[in-house]
Amino acid sequence: MRERQQCLNIERISVVVPVYNDAQAIKELLGRLFSVSMPYELEIEVVIVDDGSDDNVWLDLKQLKGEMPSKRLKLIRLASNHGQGLATLCGIANSRGDFVITMDSDLQHPPEEIPVLVKHLKEGGFDLVYGTGTNGHQFMKRIARRILRIPGALMGVLYYQSTSFRMMTRPLGLQLVNSITSRILTIDDLFPGMVKKVGFVSVRHEKRKHGDSSYSYLDVALSLLEAWYLSKRQKEVAVKTGLALLLLSMISSHYAVELVGVSIAPILFFTAIVIMACGYMVDMRRREATLDNQISILEVVS
């Protein structure tokens, strides 16, 4: 009876890994994940989400699954590329752990650092813990991640140390999943208002072992535009920016501020109105588009 009770008390961690046309490191990643010595007698379940990769990637993943019949490994294949954010949330929704860890598939997040996240979250009583550190992250990837945090930062939410190597409680993960109705770039923009206590812990990051980073200067520029469009807060950001410009227009009108002989008050006023109007229009369009912008699962292998 005591042994059965101890078995029931064992908690499980789900490790969610989104993959897109980059399965070269998965075999090593799985081997290291299932070899990690977990604290608190925690079990590991790994959920890999194939985010619309080509057929060869999915076949390779199923072959790896066949080579590990005794391991808790679930494979999910999405019908098309939905982006890392929704792919990650799909994995969370289909996981069963009491805690959820998300990480990249390129081995820049060492599986051996997972116990660091576990101990920090459980001992600190956090809802969410980020594994911080820039060693191994390429310059463009670091820039892109910071750009994707701009919408939240403009709203006063400064998770400037956030990474995709994070651990959260099961209730928080389910709350995230239930809050999604449209495509997103990063789930970090959704945490404000949900998380009561967030922590950051320094972990080791490694250099990418296979292939090159997919980020380029063009990707960074496009990410900034996408971050504005896809953010759930673009209306609020637009309103705050517009109000600030309206205030500046009144101040410049009062003091008759000119630029190359032209009063800047009307320009600021017009710009403010345009920004606020665009914010409302984009928000309405986003809400209209959410009905058809759901995750489509093609196949699941448990």
RODRENSE-94775 format. One record per residue (C-alpha): residue in one letter; x, y, z. Coordinates in Angstrom, 1 decimal, always signed. Layout:
# residues N
<residuo->A, x->X, y->Y, z->Z>
...
This chain:
# residues 302
<residuo->M, x->+0.0, y->+0.0, z->+0.0>
<residuo->R, x->+2.9, y->+2.4, z->+0.9>
<residuo->E, x->+4.5, y->+1.7, z->-2.5>
<residuo->R, x->+1.3, y->+2.4, z->-4.3>
<residuo->Q, x->+0.9, y->+5.7, z->-2.4>
<residuo->Q, x->+4.5, y->+6.7, z->-3.3>
<residuo->C, x->+3.8, y->+5.9, z->-6.9>
<residuo->L, x->+0.7, y->+8.1, z->-6.9>
<residuo->N, x->+2.7, y->+11.0, z->-5.4>
<residuo->I, x->+5.3, y->+11.0, z->-8.1>
<residuo->E, x->+4.8, y->+14.1, z->-10.2>
<residuo->R, x->+5.5, y->+14.3, z->-13.9>
<residuo->I, x->+7.1, y->+17.0, z->-16.0>
<residuo->S, x->+6.2, y->+17.4, z->-19.7>
<residuo->V, x->+8.9, y->+18.8, z->-21.9>
<residuo->V, x->+7.5, y->+20.4, z->-25.0>
<residuo->V, x->+9.8, y->+20.8, z->-28.0>
<residuo->P, x->+8.5, y->+22.4, z->-31.3>
<residuo->V, x->+10.4, y->+21.3, z->-34.4>
<residuo->Y, x->+10.4, y->+22.8, z->-37.9>
<residuo->N, x->+12.6, y->+21.2, z->-40.6>
<residuo->D, x->+15.4, y->+20.8, z->-38.1>
<residuo->A, x->+15.4, y->+17.2, z->-36.7>
<residuo->Q, x->+19.2, y->+16.7, z->-36.8>
<residuo->A, x->+19.6, y->+17.2, z->-33.1>
<residuo->I, x->+16.5, y->+15.4, z->-31.9>
<residuo->K, x->+18.0, y->+12.0, z->-31.4>
<residuo->E, x->+20.7, y->+13.4, z->-29.1>
<residuo->L, x->+18.2, y->+15.7, z->-27.4>
<residuo->L, x->+15.9, y->+12.8, z->-26.6>
<residuo->G, x->+18.8, y->+10.6, z->-25.3>
<residuo->R, x->+20.0, y->+13.4, z->-23.0>
<residuo->L, x->+16.4, y->+14.3, z->-21.9>
<residuo->F, x->+15.7, y->+10.7, z->-20.8>
<residuo->S, x->+19.0, y->+10.5, z->-19.1>
<residuo->V, x->+18.6, y->+13.6, z->-16.9>
<residuo->S, x->+18.6, y->+12.8, z->-13.2>
<residuo->M, x->+15.5, y->+14.6, z->-12.0>
<residuo->P, x->+15.0, y->+16.0, z->-8.5>
<residuo->Y, x->+11.9, y->+15.2, z->-6.3>
<residuo->E, x->+11.4, y->+11.8, z->-8.1>
<residuo->L, x->+9.9, y->+13.5, z->-11.1>
<residuo->E, x->+9.2, y->+11.6, z->-14.3>
<residuo->I, x->+9.7, y->+13.0, z->-17.7>
<residuo->E, x->+7.3, y->+13.0, z->-20.6>
<residuo->V, x->+8.5, y->+14.5, z->-23.9>
<residuo->V, x->+6.1, y->+16.0, z->-26.4>
<residuo->I, x->+7.5, y->+16.9, z->-29.8>
<residuo->V, x->+5.4, y->+19.0, z->-32.1>
<residuo->D, x->+6.3, y->+18.9, z->-35.8>
<residuo->D, x->+5.3, y->+22.3, z->-37.0>
<residuo->G, x->+4.6, y->+21.6, z->-40.6>
<residuo->S, x->+8.0, y->+20.2, z->-41.6>
<residuo->D, x->+8.6, y->+18.1, z->-44.7>
<residuo->D, x->+7.6, y->+14.4, z->-44.7>
<residuo->N, x->+11.2, y->+13.2, z->-44.0>
<residuo->V, x->+11.3, y->+14.9, z->-40.7>
<residuo->W, x->+8.1, y->+13.3, z->-39.5>
<residuo->L, x->+9.3, y->+9.8, z->-40.7>
<residuo->D, x->+12.6, y->+10.4, z->-38.8>
<residuo->L, x->+10.6, y->+11.3, z->-35.7>
<residuo->K, x->+8.4, y->+8.2, z->-35.9>
<residuo->Q, x->+11.5, y->+6.0, z->-36.4>
<residuo->L, x->+13.0, y->+7.5, z->-33.2>
<residuo->K, x->+9.7, y->+6.8, z->-31.4>
<residuo->G, x->+10.0, y->+3.2, z->-32.5>
<residuo->E, x->+13.5, y->+3.0, z->-31.0>
<residuo->M, x->+12.3, y->+4.1, z->-27.6>
<residuo->P, x->+9.2, y->+2.0, z->-26.9>
<residuo->S, x->+9.6, y->+2.2, z->-23.1>
<residuo->K, x->+9.9, y->+6.0, z->-23.0>
<residuo->R, x->+7.1, y->+8.5, z->-22.5>
<residuo->L, x->+7.3, y->+10.2, z->-25.9>
<residuo->K, x->+4.4, y->+11.7, z->-27.8>
<residuo->L, x->+4.7, y->+13.0, z->-31.4>
<residuo->I, x->+2.3, y->+15.6, z->-32.8>
<residuo->R, x->+2.2, y->+16.5, z->-36.5>
<residuo->L, x->+0.6, y->+19.8, z->-37.5>
<residuo->A, x->-1.0, y->+20.1, z->-40.9>
<residuo->S, x->+0.9, y->+23.3, z->-41.7>
<residuo->N, x->+3.4, y->+25.7, z->-40.2>
<residuo->H, x->+1.6, y->+27.6, z->-37.4>
<residuo->G, x->+4.7, y->+29.2, z->-35.9>
<residuo->Q, x->+6.7, y->+28.4, z->-32.7>
<residuo->G, x->+4.2, y->+30.0, z->-30.4>
<residuo->L, x->+1.1, y->+28.0, z->-31.4>
<residuo->A, x->+3.2, y->+24.8, z->-31.9>
<residuo->T, x->+4.4, y->+25.2, z->-28.3>
<residuo->L, x->+0.8, y->+25.7, z->-27.0>
<residuo->C, x->-0.4, y->+22.7, z->-29.0>
<residuo->G, x->+2.3, y->+20.6, z->-27.1>
<residuo->I, x->+1.2, y->+22.1, z->-23.8>
<residuo->A, x->-2.4, y->+21.3, z->-24.5>
<residuo->N, x->-1.5, y->+17.6, z->-25.3>
<residuo->S, x->+0.8, y->+17.1, z->-22.4>
<residuo->R, x->-0.1, y->+15.5, z->-19.1>
<residuo->G, x->+2.6, y->+16.7, z->-16.7>
<residuo->D, x->+2.0, y->+18.6, z->-13.4>
<residuo->F, x->+4.7, y->+21.0, z->-14.7>
<residuo->V, x->+5.6, y->+22.0, z->-18.3>
<residuo->I, x->+9.0, y->+22.9, z->-19.7>
<residuo->T, x->+9.4, y->+24.4, z->-23.1>
<residuo->M, x->+12.7, y->+24.4, z->-25.0>
<residuo->D, x->+14.2, y->+24.6, z->-28.5>
<residuo->S, x->+15.1, y->+21.6, z->-30.5>
<residuo->D, x->+18.6, y->+22.8, z->-31.5>
<residuo->L, x->+20.4, y->+21.8, z->-28.3>
<residuo->Q, x->+21.1, y->+25.4, z->-27.3>
<residuo->H, x->+19.1, y->+24.6, z->-24.2>
<residuo->P, x->+21.0, y->+21.8, z->-22.4>
<residuo->P, x->+18.6, y->+19.2, z->-21.0>
<residuo->E, x->+21.0, y->+18.8, z->-18.1>
<residuo->E, x->+19.9, y->+22.3, z->-16.9>
<residuo->I, x->+16.3, y->+21.2, z->-16.4>
<residuo->P, x->+16.8, y->+20.3, z->-12.7>
<residuo->V, x->+18.0, y->+23.9, z->-12.2>
<residuo->L, x->+14.6, y->+25.2, z->-13.4>
<residuo->V, x->+12.7, y->+22.5, z->-11.4>
<residuo->K, x->+14.4, y->+23.4, z->-8.1>
<residuo->H, x->+14.1, y->+27.2, z->-8.6>
<residuo->L, x->+10.3, y->+26.9, z->-9.4>
<residuo->K, x->+9.4, y->+24.5, z->-6.6>
<residuo->E, x->+11.6, y->+26.0, z->-3.9>
<residuo->G, x->+10.7, y->+29.6, z->-4.8>
<residuo->G, x->+7.0, y->+28.9, z->-5.2>
<residuo->F, x->+7.0, y->+30.5, z->-8.7>
<residuo->D, x->+4.3, y->+30.0, z->-11.3>
<residuo->L, x->+6.8, y->+30.6, z->-14.1>
<residuo->V, x->+10.6, y->+30.4, z->-14.3>
<residuo->Y, x->+12.8, y->+31.4, z->-17.2>
<residuo->G, x->+16.3, y->+29.9, z->-17.8>
<residuo->T, x->+18.3, y->+32.9, z->-18.7>
<residuo->G, x->+21.7, y->+33.1, z->-20.4>
<residuo->T, x->+23.1, y->+34.2, z->-23.7>
<residuo->N, x->+26.1, y->+31.9, z->-24.2>
<residuo->G, x->+25.6, y->+30.1, z->-27.4>
<residuo->H, x->+22.8, y->+32.3, z->-28.8>
<residuo->Q, x->+23.8, y->+33.9, z->-32.1>
<residuo->F, x->+23.7, y->+37.7, z->-32.3>
<residuo->M, x->+20.7, y->+37.8, z->-34.7>
<residuo->K, x->+18.7, y->+35.4, z->-32.6>
<residuo->R, x->+19.2, y->+37.6, z->-29.5>
<residuo->I, x->+18.2, y->+40.7, z->-31.4>
<residuo->A, x->+15.1, y->+39.0, z->-32.8>
<residuo->R, x->+14.0, y->+37.8, z->-29.3>
<residuo->R, x->+14.3, y->+41.3, z->-27.9>
<residuo->I, x->+12.3, y->+42.7, z->-30.8>
<residuo->L, x->+9.5, y->+40.2, z->-30.1>
<residuo->R, x->+9.3, y->+41.6, z->-26.6>
<residuo->I, x->+8.6, y->+45.1, z->-27.7>
<residuo->P, x->+4.8, y->+45.0, z->-27.6>
<residuo->G, x->+4.9, y->+43.7, z->-23.9>
<residuo->A, x->+7.6, y->+46.2, z->-23.0>
<residuo->L, x->+5.5, y->+49.1, z->-24.4>
<residuo->M, x->+2.7, y->+48.0, z->-22.0>
<residuo->G, x->+5.0, y->+48.2, z->-19.0>
<residuo->V, x->+5.7, y->+44.4, z->-19.0>
<residuo->L, x->+9.4, y->+44.0, z->-19.2>
<residuo->Y, x->+10.3, y->+40.3, z->-19.3>
<residuo->Y, x->+13.5, y->+41.3, z->-20.9>
<residuo->Q, x->+15.3, y->+38.2, z->-19.7>
<residuo->S, x->+12.7, y->+35.8, z->-21.1>
<residuo->T, x->+13.7, y->+32.9, z->-23.3>
<residuo->S, x->+11.9, y->+29.9, z->-24.8>
<residuo->F, x->+13.6, y->+27.8, z->-22.1>
<residuo->R, x->+10.9, y->+28.1, z->-19.4>
<residuo->M, x->+9.0, y->+26.1, z->-16.9>
<residuo->M, x->+5.5, y->+26.7, z->-15.7>
<residuo->T, x->+2.8, y->+25.1, z->-13.5>
<residuo->R, x->+0.1, y->+23.0, z->-15.2>
<residuo->P, x->-2.7, y->+25.5, z->-14.3>
<residuo->L, x->-0.7, y->+28.3, z->-15.9>
<residuo->G, x->-0.1, y->+26.2, z->-19.1>
<residuo->L, x->-3.8, y->+25.4, z->-19.4>
<residuo->Q, x->-4.7, y->+29.1, z->-18.8>
<residuo->L, x->-2.4, y->+30.0, z->-21.7>
<residuo->V, x->-4.0, y->+27.4, z->-24.0>
<residuo->N, x->-7.5, y->+28.6, z->-23.2>
<residuo->S, x->-6.6, y->+32.2, z->-23.9>
<residuo->I, x->-5.4, y->+31.7, z->-27.5>
<residuo->T, x->-7.7, y->+32.4, z->-30.4>
<residuo->S, x->-5.2, y->+33.6, z->-33.0>
<residuo->R, x->-1.7, y->+33.2, z->-34.3>
<residuo->I, x->+1.1, y->+34.5, z->-32.1>
<residuo->L, x->+4.8, y->+34.9, z->-32.3>
<residuo->T, x->+5.7, y->+34.4, z->-28.7>
<residuo->I, x->+3.7, y->+33.2, z->-25.7>
<residuo->D, x->+5.6, y->+35.5, z->-23.4>
<residuo->D, x->+3.3, y->+38.4, z->-24.4>
<residuo->L, x->+0.4, y->+36.4, z->-22.9>
<residuo->F, x->+1.8, y->+35.9, z->-19.4>
<residuo->P, x->+1.2, y->+39.4, z->-17.9>
<residuo->G, x->-2.1, y->+39.3, z->-16.0>
<residuo->M, x->-1.8, y->+35.5, z->-15.6>
<residuo->V, x->+1.4, y->+35.1, z->-13.7>
<residuo->K, x->+1.4, y->+35.9, z->-10.0>
<residuo->K, x->+5.1, y->+35.1, z->-9.4>
<residuo->V, x->+7.8, y->+34.9, z->-12.0>
<residuo->G, x->+11.4, y->+33.9, z->-11.5>
<residuo->F, x->+14.6, y->+34.0, z->-13.5>
<residuo->V, x->+17.5, y->+31.6, z->-13.0>
<residuo->S, x->+20.9, y->+31.5, z->-14.8>
<residuo->V, x->+21.5, y->+28.4, z->-16.8>
<residuo->R, x->+24.1, y->+27.3, z->-19.3>
<residuo->H, x->+23.4, y->+27.7, z->-23.0>
<residuo->E, x->+25.3, y->+26.0, z->-25.7>
<residuo->K, x->+26.1, y->+26.8, z->-29.3>
<residuo->R, x->+23.9, y->+25.5, z->-32.1>
<residuo->K, x->+25.3, y->+22.1, z->-33.2>
<residuo->H, x->+23.5, y->+21.6, z->-36.5>
<residuo->G, x->+22.8, y->+24.0, z->-39.3>
<residuo->D, x->+22.7, y->+27.8, z->-39.1>
<residuo->S, x->+20.3, y->+30.1, z->-37.4>
<residuo->S, x->+17.3, y->+31.0, z->-39.5>
<residuo->Y, x->+17.3, y->+34.6, z->-38.3>
<residuo->S, x->+18.5, y->+37.4, z->-40.7>
<residuo->Y, x->+18.2, y->+41.2, z->-40.7>
<residuo->L, x->+15.1, y->+40.9, z->-42.9>
<residuo->D, x->+13.6, y->+38.4, z->-40.5>
<residuo->V, x->+14.2, y->+40.8, z->-37.6>
<residuo->A, x->+12.5, y->+43.7, z->-39.5>
<residuo->L, x->+9.6, y->+41.5, z->-40.4>
<residuo->S, x->+9.3, y->+40.2, z->-36.9>
<residuo->L, x->+8.9, y->+43.8, z->-35.6>
<residuo->L, x->+6.0, y->+44.4, z->-38.0>
<residuo->E, x->+4.5, y->+41.0, z->-37.1>
<residuo->A, x->+4.9, y->+41.5, z->-33.4>
<residuo->W, x->+2.8, y->+44.7, z->-33.7>
<residuo->Y, x->+0.1, y->+43.1, z->-35.9>
<residuo->L, x->-0.2, y->+39.8, z->-33.9>
<residuo->S, x->+0.1, y->+41.3, z->-30.4>
<residuo->K, x->-3.1, y->+41.1, z->-28.4>
<residuo->R, x->-2.2, y->+44.6, z->-27.1>
<residuo->Q, x->-1.7, y->+46.5, z->-30.3>
<residuo->K, x->-4.9, y->+48.6, z->-29.6>
<residuo->E, x->-3.7, y->+49.5, z->-26.1>
<residuo->V, x->-0.2, y->+50.4, z->-27.4>
<residuo->A, x->-1.7, y->+52.5, z->-30.2>
<residuo->V, x->-4.0, y->+54.4, z->-27.8>
<residuo->K, x->-1.1, y->+55.1, z->-25.4>
<residuo->T, x->+1.2, y->+56.2, z->-28.2>
<residuo->G, x->-1.6, y->+58.3, z->-29.8>
<residuo->L, x->-2.4, y->+60.0, z->-26.5>
<residuo->A, x->+1.3, y->+60.8, z->-25.9>
<residuo->L, x->+1.5, y->+62.4, z->-29.4>
<residuo->L, x->-1.7, y->+64.4, z->-28.7>
<residuo->L, x->-0.2, y->+65.7, z->-25.5>
<residuo->L, x->+3.0, y->+66.7, z->-27.4>
<residuo->S, x->+0.9, y->+68.4, z->-30.1>
<residuo->M, x->-0.8, y->+70.5, z->-27.5>
<residuo->I, x->+2.5, y->+71.4, z->-25.9>
<residuo->S, x->+4.1, y->+72.3, z->-29.2>
<residuo->S, x->+1.0, y->+74.3, z->-30.2>
<residuo->H, x->+1.2, y->+76.3, z->-26.9>
<residuo->Y, x->+4.9, y->+77.1, z->-27.4>
<residuo->A, x->+4.6, y->+77.5, z->-31.2>
<residuo->V, x->+7.3, y->+74.9, z->-31.9>
<residuo->E, x->+8.3, y->+74.8, z->-35.5>
<residuo->L, x->+10.5, y->+72.6, z->-37.7>
<residuo->V, x->+12.0, y->+74.1, z->-40.8>
<residuo->G, x->+9.5, y->+76.9, z->-40.5>
<residuo->V, x->+6.5, y->+74.6, z->-40.2>
<residuo->S, x->+4.4, y->+74.1, z->-37.0>
<residuo->I, x->+4.7, y->+70.5, z->-35.8>
<residuo->A, x->+1.5, y->+70.6, z->-33.8>
<residuo->P, x->-0.8, y->+69.7, z->-36.7>
<residuo->I, x->+1.6, y->+66.9, z->-37.8>
<residuo->L, x->+1.7, y->+65.4, z->-34.3>
<residuo->F, x->-2.1, y->+65.7, z->-34.0>
<residuo->F, x->-2.7, y->+64.0, z->-37.4>
<residuo->T, x->-0.1, y->+61.2, z->-36.6>
<residuo->A, x->-1.8, y->+60.5, z->-33.3>
<residuo->I, x->-5.2, y->+60.1, z->-34.9>
<residuo->V, x->-3.8, y->+57.8, z->-37.6>
<residuo->I, x->-2.0, y->+55.6, z->-35.1>
<residuo->M, x->-5.0, y->+55.2, z->-32.8>
<residuo->A, x->-7.3, y->+54.5, z->-35.8>
<residuo->C, x->-4.9, y->+51.9, z->-37.1>
<residuo->G, x->-4.7, y->+50.3, z->-33.7>
<residuo->Y, x->-8.5, y->+49.9, z->-33.5>
<residuo->M, x->-8.8, y->+48.6, z->-37.1>
<residuo->V, x->-6.0, y->+46.1, z->-36.7>
<residuo->D, x->-7.6, y->+44.9, z->-33.5>
<residuo->M, x->-10.9, y->+44.4, z->-35.2>
<residuo->R, x->-9.4, y->+42.6, z->-38.1>
<residuo->R, x->-7.4, y->+40.3, z->-35.8>
<residuo->R, x->-10.5, y->+39.3, z->-33.9>
<residuo->E, x->-12.4, y->+38.6, z->-37.1>
<residuo->A, x->-9.5, y->+36.4, z->-38.4>
<residuo->T, x->-9.2, y->+34.3, z->-35.2>
<residuo->L, x->-12.1, y->+31.9, z->-36.1>
<residuo->D, x->-10.2, y->+30.4, z->-39.0>
<residuo->N, x->-6.7, y->+30.7, z->-37.5>
<residuo->Q, x->-6.7, y->+27.6, z->-35.3>
<residuo->I, x->-4.3, y->+24.7, z->-34.9>
<residuo->S, x->-4.9, y->+21.8, z->-37.3>
<residuo->I, x->-3.4, y->+18.5, z->-36.1>
<residuo->L, x->-2.7, y->+16.0, z->-38.8>
<residuo->E, x->-1.4, y->+13.0, z->-36.8>
<residuo->V, x->-0.6, y->+12.0, z->-33.2>
<residuo->V, x->+1.7, y->+9.1, z->-32.1>
<residuo->S, x->+1.6, y->+8.3, z->-28.4>
